[in-house]
Amino acid sequence: MRVLVTGAAGFIGSSVTDRLLARGDEVIGLDNFNDFYDPAVKRMNVREVEAKAPPGAKFTLFSHDIVHHKEMIERLIFADPARRPDAICHLAAWAGVRPSIEKPMIYQSVNLEGTMNLLELARRHGIKPFVFASSSSVYGARTEVPFREDDRVDDPVSPYAATKKAGELLGFTYHHLFGLRFIGLRFFTVYGPRQRPEMAIHLFAKKILDGTPVTLYGDGSTSRDYTYIDDCVSGVVAAIDRASTTDGYRIYNLGCSATTTLAELVAIIEKATGKSAIIDRKPDQPGDVPRTFADVSRAEAELGYAPTTPVPVGIPKFVTWLETRRRA
């Protein structure tokens, strides 16, 4: 199978590309290497993908923007029979809750217009399987847990969350009108090797290793359903396979179905690094939610999804990777 992976140089995208290439799929990657974080980090991800790929693996990466380069993408990928994908895995996005409050128009452009461009290209070229990276942030500030896919999600508390909910709605529209086989995946705080440097686990581990203060917002009682990258990738690849064989529109939670408080997370990172954190406490931040907790029973039943890496196991793996990359 030939799969178009957008955001292929990023954290989740490069990891999905690894898995697809390892099982013999061809990957057409797309990434614009924007400066949300250092593009050199993404280029290192690509080098790792290429180094890990099995002999004869087919991986082509294009550096184009899904908002401004639609015609170029269509000409290079969709209109070329040798590159036209069998399925689309759309992971590219402008990410992060807090930055979306500061720069909402970027999120509107990339996460809505960019997604619409890809949906239109899929429609124009008859590509039915479409997997979309959504987010647990669509559940808003709800306190009733666990979060289920059929819960009401009409109250996003950040522009980022609103754009991800909008992407799901656009997917339904294209399913209804044009028969797209659309799967939206609500990711729950994914972490692990290649995690973006501004995300909490990466940032905390780096600061603890460096002996610099770790900024904690709130009293440490907020909790998240942290999902190890390998588990997330298994869910994404299973979704690609389902969209390639099964008609319909479906939303799935991809989490670990367990919660860890912020205070517990810091303690686990301290243990993994062998160092104590210097804590700098700040008030709660706008847009943050008190808790996330995924009900993954639908993904288990329909995708065969089975997360196997709890946080106390995943954090030491991440710290080992971080220390290795810092020495590279």
PLY file of the C-alpha trace (Angstrom):
ply
format ascii 1.0
element vertex 328
property float x
property float y
property float z
element edge 327
property int vertex1
property int vertex2
end_header
0.00 0.00 0.00
1.18 3.53 -0.77
0.37 5.97 2.05
0.64 9.75 2.02
1.76 10.85 5.50
1.51 14.58 6.15
3.71 15.93 8.90
6.07 13.06 8.12
9.11 14.73 9.68
7.37 15.42 12.98
7.09 13.41 16.17
4.13 11.15 15.39
4.49 11.38 11.61
8.07 10.13 11.52
7.19 7.32 13.92
4.22 6.24 11.78
6.49 6.35 8.73
8.95 4.04 10.51
6.21 1.49 11.15
4.75 1.62 7.65
8.14 1.19 6.00
9.04 -1.65 8.35
6.00 -3.63 7.26
6.65 -3.03 3.56
4.37 -0.11 2.70
5.51 2.74 0.49
5.39 6.18 2.13
5.05 9.51 0.38
5.93 12.04 3.06
4.94 15.69 3.18
6.29 18.27 5.62
6.93 22.00 5.36
9.59 22.07 8.13
8.05 25.15 9.73
9.65 26.92 12.67
7.13 26.00 15.36
10.21 24.27 16.75
13.72 23.94 15.33
13.48 22.45 11.81
16.87 20.79 12.43
15.10 18.48 14.91
12.70 17.37 12.18
15.56 16.82 9.74
17.22 14.61 12.34
13.96 12.65 12.59
14.05 12.13 8.82
17.64 10.92 8.94
16.65 8.41 11.61
13.73 7.20 9.48
16.01 6.70 6.51
18.62 4.92 8.62
16.05 2.55 10.15
14.22 1.76 6.90
14.69 -1.83 5.68
16.60 -2.46 2.43
14.51 -1.56 -0.58
12.06 0.58 1.42
10.28 3.22 -0.65
10.20 6.60 1.08
9.90 9.91 -0.76
9.69 13.17 1.18
8.40 16.45 -0.26
8.93 19.77 1.52
5.70 21.60 0.73
3.02 23.47 2.63
-0.53 22.06 2.70
-2.03 25.56 2.76
-0.06 27.42 0.10
1.24 24.65 -2.15
-1.96 22.78 -3.00
-1.39 22.91 -6.77
2.23 21.78 -6.43
1.22 18.90 -4.15
-1.49 17.87 -6.60
0.94 17.88 -9.51
3.78 16.08 -7.74
1.76 13.49 -5.83
-1.91 13.14 -6.68
-1.75 13.57 -10.45
1.24 11.24 -10.84
0.11 7.57 -11.05
3.50 6.49 -9.71
2.94 8.48 -6.50
-0.83 8.75 -6.08
-1.54 7.33 -2.61
-3.91 4.52 -1.75
-4.60 6.16 1.62
-4.01 9.50 3.33
-2.77 9.78 6.91
-3.11 13.47 7.75
-0.96 14.26 10.80
0.27 17.73 9.81
-1.04 20.53 12.01
-0.06 23.57 13.97
-0.06 22.04 17.45
-0.39 23.18 21.05
-3.15 24.61 23.21
-1.40 27.65 24.69
0.20 28.92 21.46
-3.20 28.73 19.75
-4.51 31.37 22.13
-1.66 33.68 21.13
-1.73 33.01 17.37
-5.21 31.72 16.49
-5.08 32.70 12.82
-2.17 30.34 12.12
-4.24 27.50 13.56
-7.24 28.47 11.48
-5.10 28.53 8.34
-3.12 25.31 8.77
-5.58 23.15 10.66
-8.71 24.15 8.73
-7.61 25.35 5.28
-4.83 22.77 5.10
-7.18 19.95 6.04
-9.77 21.19 3.56
-7.14 21.19 0.81
-6.30 17.56 1.51
-9.95 16.55 1.64
-10.48 18.22 -1.72
-7.47 16.46 -3.22
-8.78 13.15 -1.92
-12.18 13.86 -3.46
-10.77 15.01 -6.81
-8.57 11.94 -7.18
-10.91 9.31 -5.77
-8.87 8.43 -2.67
-11.31 7.12 -0.08
-9.25 6.15 3.03
-8.51 9.26 5.09
-7.12 9.13 8.65
-7.10 12.43 10.53
-5.14 13.37 13.67
-7.62 14.89 16.08
-7.02 15.54 19.78
-8.34 14.81 23.24
-8.59 18.60 23.61
-11.95 18.45 21.79
-13.48 17.17 25.04
-12.94 20.59 26.63
-12.93 21.11 30.38
-15.31 18.25 31.16
-14.83 16.50 34.51
-16.87 13.35 33.87
-14.49 10.53 32.98
-13.54 8.47 31.13
-13.99 10.40 27.88
-16.02 8.47 25.30
-16.23 9.10 21.58
-19.98 9.70 21.73
-19.67 12.34 24.48
-20.81 15.86 23.58
-17.80 17.87 22.37
-19.29 21.26 21.56
-17.36 23.35 24.11
-13.68 23.60 23.10
-11.65 25.85 25.40
-8.83 26.75 22.97
-8.58 27.63 19.28
-6.49 24.47 18.78
-9.28 22.30 20.16
-11.84 24.12 18.02
-9.83 23.48 14.85
-9.53 19.78 15.65
-13.27 19.47 16.24
-13.83 21.34 12.97
-11.57 18.86 11.17
-13.74 16.00 12.40
-16.85 17.81 11.15
-15.32 18.41 7.72
-14.45 14.73 7.59
-18.06 13.80 8.22
-19.22 16.16 5.49
-16.86 14.58 2.95
-17.90 11.12 4.07
-21.57 12.01 3.68
-21.24 13.75 0.32
-18.44 11.84 -1.37
-18.10 8.50 0.41
-14.79 9.26 2.09
-13.76 6.55 4.56
-12.87 8.99 7.31
-11.35 8.04 10.65
-10.57 10.70 13.25
-8.11 9.76 15.99
-8.27 11.66 19.26
-4.71 11.49 20.59
-4.19 11.70 24.35
-0.87 13.44 25.21
1.51 11.31 23.20
5.12 11.11 24.41
8.27 9.11 23.71
11.31 9.30 21.42
11.17 12.31 19.05
8.56 14.11 21.16
8.38 17.82 20.35
10.77 19.81 22.57
8.13 22.18 23.95
5.89 19.39 25.26
5.82 18.90 29.02
7.62 15.57 29.40
10.43 16.56 27.03
10.74 20.02 28.57
10.64 18.75 32.17
13.21 16.01 31.54
15.59 18.42 29.82
15.35 20.98 32.62
15.78 18.38 35.34
18.85 16.97 33.59
20.24 20.50 33.22
19.45 21.49 36.80
17.29 24.45 35.73
13.85 25.32 37.16
10.79 23.43 35.96
7.71 25.65 35.64
4.57 23.92 36.92
1.20 25.53 36.35
-1.33 24.97 39.12
-1.00 22.88 42.27
0.11 19.66 40.54
-3.27 17.95 40.77
-4.19 18.22 37.08
-3.91 14.85 35.38
-3.42 13.52 31.87
-3.79 10.24 30.04
-0.24 9.95 28.69
0.18 7.67 25.68
3.50 6.14 24.65
4.40 6.68 21.01
4.60 2.98 20.11
1.02 2.45 21.32
-0.18 5.52 19.44
1.50 4.36 16.21
-0.13 0.94 16.50
-3.51 2.66 16.64
-2.74 4.91 13.69
-1.60 2.04 11.47
-4.64 -0.03 12.45
-6.85 2.94 11.52
-5.17 3.20 8.10
-5.89 -0.48 7.52
-9.51 -0.15 8.64
-10.12 2.91 6.46
-8.65 1.00 3.51
-11.12 -1.87 3.86
-14.21 -0.58 5.68
-16.66 2.08 4.58
-17.89 4.70 7.00
-17.05 7.53 9.36
-15.59 6.73 12.78
-13.89 8.49 15.70
-11.51 6.69 18.06
-9.74 7.61 21.27
-6.08 6.61 21.34
-4.92 6.81 24.95
-3.53 4.55 27.65
-6.78 4.63 29.66
-4.96 5.65 32.83
-4.20 9.02 34.41
-1.09 10.54 35.96
-1.13 13.78 37.93
1.37 16.50 37.18
3.04 15.94 40.56
3.29 12.20 39.90
4.73 12.83 36.44
7.52 15.01 37.82
8.35 12.36 40.44
8.57 9.66 37.74
10.88 11.84 35.62
13.02 12.57 38.69
13.40 8.85 39.31
14.25 8.17 35.64
16.89 10.93 35.50
18.27 10.33 38.98
17.96 14.04 39.72
15.61 16.26 41.73
13.53 18.94 40.06
13.76 22.62 40.95
10.10 23.70 40.91
8.83 27.13 39.89
5.07 27.26 40.47
2.76 29.44 38.40
-1.04 29.89 38.25
-3.17 27.72 35.98
-2.96 28.67 32.31
-5.94 29.64 30.10
-6.99 26.81 27.82
-5.63 24.04 30.02
-8.09 21.35 31.10
-8.13 19.70 34.54
-8.07 16.10 33.39
-8.00 13.80 30.39
-8.86 10.11 30.53
-9.63 7.97 27.47
-12.16 5.21 27.18
-10.45 3.08 24.52
-12.98 0.25 24.37
-14.12 1.21 20.86
-10.54 1.22 19.55
-9.87 -2.08 21.30
-12.94 -3.71 19.75
-12.64 -2.30 16.22
-8.94 -1.60 15.72
-7.41 -4.26 17.94
-5.79 -1.42 19.86
-4.04 -2.57 23.03
-1.74 -0.06 24.78
1.08 -1.85 26.60
3.34 0.91 27.95
2.30 2.56 31.23
3.93 5.84 32.20
6.42 4.34 34.72
7.73 2.16 31.88
7.57 4.73 29.07
9.27 7.64 30.86
12.60 5.82 31.43
12.59 4.81 27.74
12.09 8.43 26.77
14.82 9.69 29.10
17.28 7.15 27.66
16.46 8.38 24.15
16.76 12.03 25.21
20.17 11.53 26.76
21.35 9.70 23.63
20.10 12.41 21.27
21.63 15.17 23.41
25.01 13.47 22.97
24.58 13.16 19.19
0 1
1 2
2 3
3 4
4 5
5 6
6 7
7 8
8 9
9 10
10 11
11 12
12 13
13 14
14 15
15 16
16 17
17 18
18 19
19 20
20 21
21 22
22 23
23 24
24 25
25 26
26 27
27 28
28 29
29 30
30 31
31 32
32 33
33 34
34 35
35 36
36 37
37 38
38 39
39 40
40 41
41 42
42 43
43 44
44 45
45 46
46 47
47 48
48 49
49 50
50 51
51 52
52 53
53 54
54 55
55 56
56 57
57 58
58 59
59 60
60 61
61 62
62 63
63 64
64 65
65 66
66 67
67 68
68 69
69 70
70 71
71 72
72 73
73 74
74 75
75 76
76 77
77 78
78 79
79 80
80 81
81 82
82 83
83 84
84 85
85 86
86 87
87 88
88 89
89 90
90 91
91 92
92 93
93 94
94 95
95 96
96 97
97 98
98 99
99 100
100 101
101 102
102 103
103 104
104 105
105 106
106 107
107 108
108 109
109 110
110 111
111 112
112 113
113 114
114 115
115 116
116 117
117 118
118 119
119 120
120 121
121 122
122 123
123 124
124 125
125 126
126 127
127 128
128 129
129 130
130 131
131 132
132 133
133 134
134 135
135 136
136 137
137 138
138 139
139 140
140 141
141 142
142 143
143 144
144 145
145 146
146 147
147 148
148 149
149 150
150 151
151 152
152 153
153 154
154 155
155 156
156 157
157 158
158 159
159 160
160 161
161 162
162 163
163 164
164 165
165 166
166 167
167 168
168 169
169 170
170 171
171 172
172 173
173 174
174 175
175 176
176 177
177 178
178 179
179 180
180 181
181 182
182 183
183 184
184 185
185 186
186 187
187 188
188 189
189 190
190 191
191 192
192 193
193 194
194 195
195 196
196 197
197 198
198 199
199 200
200 201
201 202
202 203
203 204
204 205
205 206
206 207
207 208
208 209
209 210
210 211
211 212
212 213
213 214
214 215
215 216
216 217
217 218
218 219
219 220
220 221
221 222
222 223
223 224
224 225
225 226
226 227
227 228
228 229
229 230
230 231
231 232
232 233
233 234
234 235
235 236
236 237
237 238
238 239
239 240
240 241
241 242
242 243
243 244
244 245
245 246
246 247
247 248
248 249
249 250
250 251
251 252
252 253
253 254
254 255
255 256
256 257
257 258
258 259
259 260
260 261
261 262
262 263
263 264
264 265
265 266
266 267
267 268
268 269
269 270
270 271
271 272
272 273
273 274
274 275
275 276
276 277
277 278
278 279
279 280
280 281
281 282
282 283
283 284
284 285
285 286
286 287
287 288
288 289
289 290
290 291
291 292
292 293
293 294
294 295
295 296
296 297
297 298
298 299
299 300
300 301
301 302
302 303
303 304
304 305
305 306
306 307
307 308
308 309
309 310
310 311
311 312
312 313
313 314
314 315
315 316
316 317
317 318
318 319
319 320
320 321
321 322
322 323
323 324
324 325
325 326
326 327
